[in-house]
Amino acid sequence: MSKYVRQEKSQRKHPIISSSTSIIKAPVVPIAPKERPGWKGPGFTKKAPKQPPSAPSASTSTVPNFQHNHLPIELQQLLLNIFRTAFPICQDYSALRPTLQEIREALLERDFERALGRLDWMEAYVVRWSPSRALCYAAVLLGVFEDFGEQVWIRSMLQGPESEIQRSSKSPGPTPRPLKAVCFGGGAAEIMAFGAILRHILTAESASVSDGTNSLSGSESHRPVLQLQLVNSVNWTPIINSLRSGLTTPPTLSKYASASARANNAPFLPLDVLNISLQRCSVLEASQEELECMVGGKAVLITVFFSISDLWASSVVKCTAFLLKLTLAAPKDSLLLIIDGLDSSAEITLEKDDQGKERKAYPMHYLLDMVLLEKQLPNLMDNKPAWARLLEDQSRLFRVAGQLKYSIGLENIKFQVHLFKKLER
C-alpha cells in the first residue's frame, strides 16, 4: 500500500479553488426570521417582549426563620405527659388512623362541625395535632414575653399585682385581679400553651426567691393569675375539663416510688393560677356589644391562632368587619397576636367592567395592614391608625426537640406571626 501514499513533493491534478474566488457561487440559504411568522395585516398589534422575572425580595424569602424555644425540655415533656394521661386513646395510634383520616378530610372541606362534633373525634384531633401546636404556641408566647417585656400586659404577667392592670380599683391594697387573655378559635393547644408559660414563670419566681434575688416579699404575693377565655363555636367543654384535671392533679406515681418522690409530687399548676372559660359564639356573627363584653375594659391579650385564614375563606367581608369591631372593642395597650399558616391568603371579588367578576388573592399581611393599620376609624380625628405593629414574620419554622417522647409523632410547624398593639380606643 505504500505506493499509493501521496509523496511530499507531489501535486494535485486539479488545484482547489476557494469559494470566495470561484465564479460558480453556491445558492444563498435564506436566513431564518427573527420573529415567528404570523398575521401582519391590518389590526396587527405587536406583543410586548417578556420581562425577566424580578428577584424575590427579602420578605418573600423561601428560607423560614427559626423559632427559638427557651422552655426547658423537662417542662415540654411534662406538657406532653399531660396529653398522654388525659387522653389514653393516644396509646393506640393504629386504631385512630381511620378516624384521623375522616377528620382530615372534614378539615380540608372546612366542615368543623363534622370534624369536631363528636367527642371521640374531638379527642382524636386533640391527641394528634394539639401537642405540636401547644409547644409551638408556648415558644412564640415566651419569645414575645422576652422581646416585649415593656408592654403593659406582659409586664403585668411577669410582675404580678404591682402592675396597674392587676390592682383592684375598689380596694387600696395590692389585691390581685386576674389578667385576661381572649383566644378566638382557641382550644386545647391554647390551654396547654398558656399553662406551660405560667409554669415557667412560677418556676423562675420560686428559683429567684430561693436565691434571694427577688425583691418582693414572698412568692404568693406576685403569683400570676390568668383568666383564659376561649371563644369558639365548637363545644370544647369535655376537653377543657380533662385538661384542667391534668394540669391541677399530681401525676400518678408507681407503688415503688420513694418517700422523697411522693413528698415532691406536685401538680403542673396550682388550682388558682389558671381559670378557663368557654364562650360558644361564631365570631363572624358577633355583635359589637358581644365583643366588648368578651374583651373587657382593661388591657388584654387577644390571640387568633390558625383561624384568620378560615375566617377569611368563609367571608372576607365578615372577617374584615370582625377585625374592625375588635379594634373598637379592644382597650388601649391591648395586644393582638396572630399566628397562621404560610400559604394563608384571601380572595377578594373585584368588579371588572361589564365582563363579569375577577377574583384576586391577597396575602394575609397585606389584608392585615389594610384593615388594622391603614383603615381610618371614624373616631380617630388625627388620622392615625388604631394599631401599631410590633412584630411581623411571614415565614418562621418551629422544630420539635428530638429528646421529647410522645406516643404519636410530633411534627414541625411552618407559620407566620404578627403582633399588634392597640394605641387608642
GIRA-V108467 format. One record per residue. N is the residue number from 1. RES is the residue in three letters. PHI is phi in whole degrees, -180 to 180 (NA if undefined). PSI is psi as a letter, one per 30 degrees, with the letter a starting at -180 (999 if undefined). NEAR is the number of other ideal C-beta (glycine too) atoms within 8 Angstrom. Layout:
N&RES&PHI&PSI&NEAR, N&RES&PHI&PSI&NEAR
This chain:
1&MET&NA&f&4, 2&SER&-68&f&4, 3&LYS&-72&f&4, 4&TYR&-95&f&4, 5&VAL&-78&k&6, 6&ARG&-67&k&3, 7&GLN&-78&l&5, 8&GLU&-67&e&3, 9&LYS&-96&g&4, 10&SER&-73&l&6, 11&GLN&-119&l&4, 12&ARG&-72&k&6, 13&LYS&-70&e&3, 14&HIS&-124&j&4, 15&PRO&-67&l&4, 16&ILE&-82&k&5, 17&ILE&-99&k&6, 18&SER&-67&k&6, 19&SER&-66&f&7, 20&SER&-74&f&4, 21&THR&-104&f&5, 22&SER&-76&k&8, 23&ILE&-74&e&3, 24&ILE&-85&j&4, 25&LYS&-100&k&6, 26&ALA&-73&k&5, 27&PRO&-60&k&4, 28&VAL&-77&k&4, 29&VAL&-86&k&4, 30&PRO&-64&k&4, 31&ILE&-80&k&4, 32&ALA&-64&k&4, 33&PRO&-65&k&6, 34&LYS&-71&f&3, 35&GLU&-110&l&5, 36&ARG&-70&k&4, 37&PRO&-65&k&4, 38&GLY&-174&a&5, 39&TRP&-71&k&4, 40&LYS&-124&g&4, 41&GLY&-81&a&5, 42&PRO&-60&k&3, 43&GLY&85&g&4, 44&PHE&-73&k&7, 45&THR&-122&k&4, 46&LYS&-74&k&4, 47&LYS&-74&k&4, 48&ALA&-70&k&4, 49&PRO&-64&k&4, 50&LYS&-68&k&4, 51&GLN&-86&k&4, 52&PRO&-65&k&4, 53&PRO&-61&k&4, 54&SER&-75&k&4, 55&ALA&-70&k&4, 56&PRO&-66&k&6, 57&SER&-77&l&6, 58&ALA&-67&e&4, 59&SER&-72&f&5, 60&THR&-105&g&7, 61&SER&-62&k&8, 62&THR&-81&f&6, 63&VAL&-89&j&5, 64&PRO&-76&l&9, 65&ASN&-78&k&8, 66&PHE&-85&k&7, 67&GLN&-87&j&12, 68&HIS&-74&k&6, 69&ASN&-124&j&11, 70&HIS&-96&g&7, 71&LEU&-73&k&12, 72&PRO&-61&k&6, 73&ILE&-61&e&9, 74&GLU&-62&e&6, 75&LEU&-68&e&12, 76&GLN&-63&e&15, 77&GLN&-68&e&11, 78&LEU&-63&e&10, 79&LEU&-62&e&16, 80&LEU&-66&e&12, 81&ASN&-64&e&9, 82&ILE&-66&e&13, 83&PHE&-58&e&17, 84&ARG&-69&e&12, 85&THR&-79&e&10, 86&ALA&-71&f&9, 87&PHE&-132&i&11, 88&PRO&-64&f&6, 89&ILE&-65&f&11, 90&CYS&-69&f&13, 91&GLN&-71&f&7, 92&ASP&-115&i&7, 93&TYR&-70&e&9, 94&SER&-62&e&5, 95&ALA&-74&f&6, 96&LEU&-87&f&13, 97&ARG&-59&e&8, 98&PRO&-61&e&6, 99&THR&-65&e&10, 100&LEU&-65&e&11, 101&GLN&-66&e&8, 102&GLU&-67&e&9, 103&ILE&-64&e&13, 104&ARG&-63&e&8, 105&GLU&-64&e&8, 106&ALA&-66&e&11, 107&LEU&-68&e&10, 108&LEU&-64&e&6, 109&GLU&-85&g&6, 110&ARG&59&h&8, 111&ASP&-99&i&8, 112&PHE&-74&f&11, 113&GLU&-65&e&8, 114&ARG&-76&e&7, 115&ALA&-70&e&11, 116&LEU&-123&g&10, 117&GLY&-83&f&8, 118&ARG&-111&k&6, 119&LEU&-65&e&6, 120&ASP&-66&e&8, 121&TRP&-70&e&13, 122&MET&-64&e&14, 123&GLU&-66&e&11, 124&ALA&-64&e&13, 125&TYR&-62&e&13, 126&VAL&-64&e&13, 127&VAL&-72&f&13, 128&ARG&-88&e&10, 129&TRP&-111&f&8, 130&SER&-70&e&14, 131&PRO&-59&e&15, 132&SER&-63&e&12, 133&ARG&-69&e&13, 134&ALA&-62&e&17, 135&LEU&-64&e&18, 136&CYS&-65&e&13, 137&TYR&-61&e&13, 138&ALA&-63&e&17, 139&ALA&-65&e&14, 140&VAL&-66&e&13, 141&LEU&-62&e&12, 142&LEU&-65&e&13, 143&GLY&-64&e&11, 144&VAL&-66&e&12, 145&PHE&-62&e&12, 146&GLU&-74&e&8, 147&ASP&-85&f&7, 148&PHE&-126&h&11, 149&GLY&-66&f&9, 150&GLU&-82&f&5, 151&GLN&-68&k&11, 152&VAL&-60&e&10, 153&TRP&-66&e&14, 154&ILE&-68&e&13, 155&ARG&-62&e&11, 156&SER&-68&e&14, 157&MET&-65&e&11, 158&LEU&-84&f&10, 159&GLN&-106&f&8, 160&GLY&78&b&13, 161&PRO&-70&f&11, 162&GLU&-71&f&9, 163&SER&-84&l&11, 164&GLU&-74&f&6, 165&ILE&-71&e&11, 166&GLN&-85&f&13, 167&ARG&-84&k&12, 168&SER&-69&k&8, 169&SER&-78&f&3, 170&LYS&-89&f&3, 171&SER&-117&k&5, 172&PRO&-72&f&2, 173&GLY&-75&l&5, 174&PRO&-82&h&7, 175&THR&-71&j&8, 176&PRO&-76&k&11, 177&ARG&-119&k&9, 178&PRO&-67&k&9, 179&LEU&-70&l&14, 180&LYS&-123&k&11, 181&ALA&-130&k&13, 182&VAL&-111&k&12, 183&CYS&-112&j&13, 184&PHE&-78&k&11, 185&GLY&76&g&12, 186&GLY&-76&l&13, 187&GLY&-156&b&13, 188&ALA&-65&e&11, 189&ALA&-63&e&14, 190&GLU&-66&e&15, 191&ILE&-60&e&18, 192&MET&-72&e&17, 193&ALA&-65&e&14, 194&PHE&-68&e&14, 195&GLY&-62&e&14, 196&ALA&-66&e&15, 197&ILE&-64&e&12, 198&LEU&-63&e&13, 199&ARG&-62&e&12, 200&HIS&-65&e&12, 201&ILE&-66&e&11, 202&LEU&-64&e&14, 203&THR&-65&e&9, 204&ALA&-66&e&8, 205&GLU&-65&e&12, 206&SER&-65&e&9, 207&ALA&-67&e&8, 208&SER&-69&e&9, 209&VAL&-68&e&10, 210&SER&-68&e&6, 211&ASP&-84&f&7, 212&GLY&79&g&5, 213&THR&-94&f&4, 214&ASN&-92&k&9, 215&SER&-80&f&2, 216&LEU&-82&l&9, 217&SER&-92&j&3, 218&GLY&87&k&6, 219&SER&-77&f&11, 220&GLU&-69&f&5, 221&SER&-73&f&10, 222&HIS&-126&g&11, 223&ARG&-70&k&12, 224&PRO&-70&k&12, 225&VAL&-126&k&12, 226&LEU&-121&k&14, 227&GLN&-98&j&10, 228&LEU&-100&j&14, 229&GLN&-110&j&12, 230&LEU&-93&k&15, 231&VAL&-118&j&12, 232&ASN&-155&k&13, 233&SER&-81&f&7, 234&VAL&-92&k&11, 235&ASN&-82&j&6, 236&TRP&-93&g&12, 237&THR&-57&e&7, 238&PRO&-61&e&9, 239&ILE&-69&e&12, 240&ILE&-61&e&12, 241&ASN&-63&e&8, 242&SER&-66&e&10, 243&LEU&-72&e&14, 244&ARG&-62&e&11, 245&SER&-64&e&9, 246&GLY&-68&e&12, 247&LEU&-76&e&14, 248&THR&-109&g&10, 249&THR&-111&k&7, 250&PRO&-62&k&6, 251&PRO&-66&l&7, 252&THR&-75&k&4, 253&LEU&-99&l&8, 254&SER&-69&l&4, 255&LYS&-68&f&4, 256&TYR&-96&g&3, 257&ALA&-64&k&8, 258&SER&-74&l&5, 259&ALA&-66&e&5, 260&SER&-67&e&6, 261&ALA&-65&e&9, 262&ARG&-69&e&9, 263&ALA&-71&e&6, 264&ASN&-93&g&6, 265&ASN&-71&j&9, 266&ALA&-139&l&4, 267&PRO&-70&l&9, 268&PHE&-63&e&10, 269&LEU&-138&k&12, 270&PRO&-66&l&8, 271&LEU&-64&e&6, 272&ASP&-96&g&5, 273&VAL&-91&e&11, 274&LEU&-122&j&12, 275&ASN&-108&k&9, 276&ILE&-111&k&9, 277&SER&-135&l&8, 278&LEU&-126&k&11, 279&GLN&-120&j&9, 280&ARG&-79&j&7, 281&CYS&-164&k&11, 282&SER&-89&j&6, 283&VAL&-64&f&10, 284&LEU&-70&f&11, 285&GLU&-104&g&6, 286&ALA&-70&k&11, 287&SER&-85&l&6, 288&GLN&-63&e&8, 289&GLU&-65&e&6, 290&GLU&-65&e&9, 291&LEU&-66&e&13, 292&GLU&-64&e&9, 293&CYS&-68&e&7, 294&MET&-67&e&13, 295&VAL&-77&e&13, 296&GLY&91&a&8, 297&GLY&-103&f&3, 298&LYS&-109&l&7, 299&ALA&-56&k&12, 300&VAL&-140&l&15, 301&LEU&-97&k&11, 302&ILE&-111&k&14, 303&THR&-121&k&14, 304&VAL&-135&j&13, 305&PHE&-104&j&15, 306&PHE&50&h&10, 307&SER&-132&f&10, 308&ILE&-60&e&11, 309&SER&-63&e&13, 310&ASP&-68&e&11, 311&LEU&-66&e&13, 312&TRP&-67&e&14, 313&ALA&-66&e&7, 314&SER&-72&e&9, 315&SER&-166&j&8, 316&VAL&-66&e&9, 317&VAL&-66&e&6, 318&LYS&-68&e&11, 319&CYS&-66&e&14, 320&THR&-63&e&10, 321&ALA&-64&e&9, 322&PHE&-62&e&12, 323&LEU&-66&e&10, 324&LEU&-69&e&11, 325&LYS&-66&e&12, 326&LEU&-66&e&12, 327&THR&-63&e&12, 328&LEU&-69&e&11, 329&ALA&-83&f&10, 330&ALA&-72&k&12, 331&PRO&-71&l&12, 332&LYS&-62&k&8, 333&ASP&73&g&10, 334&SER&-70&l&14, 335&LEU&-115&k&16, 336&LEU&-118&j&16, 337&LEU&-112&k&15, 338&ILE&-120&k&13, 339&ILE&-128&k&13, 340&ASP&-155&l&13, 341&GLY&-70&l&9, 342&LEU&-68&e&9, 343&ASP&-92&g&4, 344&SER&-74&k&12, 345&SER&-154&l&10, 346&ALA&-137&k&13, 347&GLU&-100&k&9, 348&ILE&-116&k&8, 349&THR&-84&k&7, 350&LEU&-115&k&8, 351&GLU&-73&k&6, 352&LYS&-126&i&7, 353&ASP&51&b&4, 354&ASP&-106&g&2, 355&GLN&-100&g&4, 356&GLY&109&b&4, 357&LYS&-121&k&7, 358&GLU&-121&k&8, 359&ARG&-103&k&8, 360&LYS&-127&k&7, 361&ALA&-100&k&7, 362&TYR&-116&k&9, 363&PRO&-66&l&9, 364&MET&-63&e&14, 365&HIS&-63&e&10, 366&TYR&-67&e&8, 367&LEU&-69&e&12, 368&LEU&-65&e&11, 369&ASP&-63&e&9, 370&MET&-67&e&9, 371&VAL&-85&e&11, 372&LEU&-91&e&13, 373&LEU&-106&e&10, 374&GLU&-103&f&7, 375&LYS&-74&k&9, 376&GLN&-89&k&7, 377&LEU&-83&l&9, 378&PRO&-61&e&4, 379&ASN&-87&g&4, 380&LEU&-97&j&11, 381&MET&-80&f&4, 382&ASP&-92&g&4, 383&ASN&57&h&5, 384&LYS&-106&k&7, 385&PRO&-65&l&11, 386&ALA&-79&f&10, 387&TRP&-121&l&12, 388&ALA&-119&k&7, 389&ARG&-81&k&9, 390&LEU&-102&f&9, 391&LEU&-151&k&10, 392&GLU&-147&k&8, 393&ASP&-142&j&9, 394&GLN&-85&f&9, 395&SER&-151&j&12, 396&ARG&-139&k&12, 397&LEU&-125&k&11, 398&PHE&-107&k&14, 399&ARG&-106&k&7, 400&VAL&-77&k&10, 401&ALA&-64&k&8, 402&GLY&-69&f&4, 403&GLN&-78&f&6, 404&LEU&-73&k&12, 405&LYS&-121&k&5, 406&TYR&-152&k&11, 407&SER&-69&f&6, 408&ILE&-117&k&9, 409&GLY&-59&k&4, 410&LEU&-87&k&9, 411&GLU&-124&k&6, 412&ASN&-72&l&8, 413&ILE&-128&k&9, 414&LYS&-101&k&10, 415&PHE&-155&l&12, 416&GLN&-121&l&14, 417&VAL&-136&k&12, 418&HIS&-137&k&14, 419&LEU&-129&k&14, 420&PHE&-123&l&12, 421&LYS&-121&k&12, 422&LYS&-77&k&16, 423&LEU&-92&e&9, 424&GLU&-138&l&7, 425&ARG&-106&999&6
